[in-house]
């Protein structure tokens, strides 16, 4: 660990959204690759099984090929999905900088549907400032789209 890493501040993006859909419909939207591709990015190799490794592809930058490497860390069907989110390169600053984070999805059945909470944690500032800022703006759009596609599954 470098001195810069030791001095880094860690941040998380946390969002909650209620939907008028069942937990089963929301879970299906969160764990079906064809639906995931519609609200986030197309995953390659995704299965909601602990230890499963999968990837997303985005725009490359410098030495980074644009691959986001993920591993499913925890699964509680209809309640919780946790996976790593790693990408970037130490040679990049700004877009495509080295990123090693975790995304946690939690579903809670409510009287009117389901409360969805997403926490994307582990942003190391200042190294991940660009990713943290952009994803802080992007996750609200993503979480809204999940509800649109979950509604098709009720």
Number of C-alpha atoms within 10 A of each C-alpha: 5 7 7 12 13 9 11 15 14 14 16 16 18 15 15 14 14 17 20 18 21 23 23 18 20 26 21 19 25 22 16 14 18 13 19 19 14 15 20 17 16 17 20 15 12 19 16 21 15 15 14 14 18 18 19 20 15 13 10 13 17 14 13 19 15 17 16 19 19 26 21 21 18 16 17 13 15 19 16 18 23 22 24 21 21 18 21 24 18 13 12 15 16 14 18 25 22 21 20 18 19 20 20 18 19 18 24 16 18 14 9 11 16 22 20 23 17 21 17 23 19 20 23 23 17 15 20 23 17 17 20 22 11 11 15 16 12 13 18 16 13 15 18 14 16 20 20 15 19 23 15 10 14 13
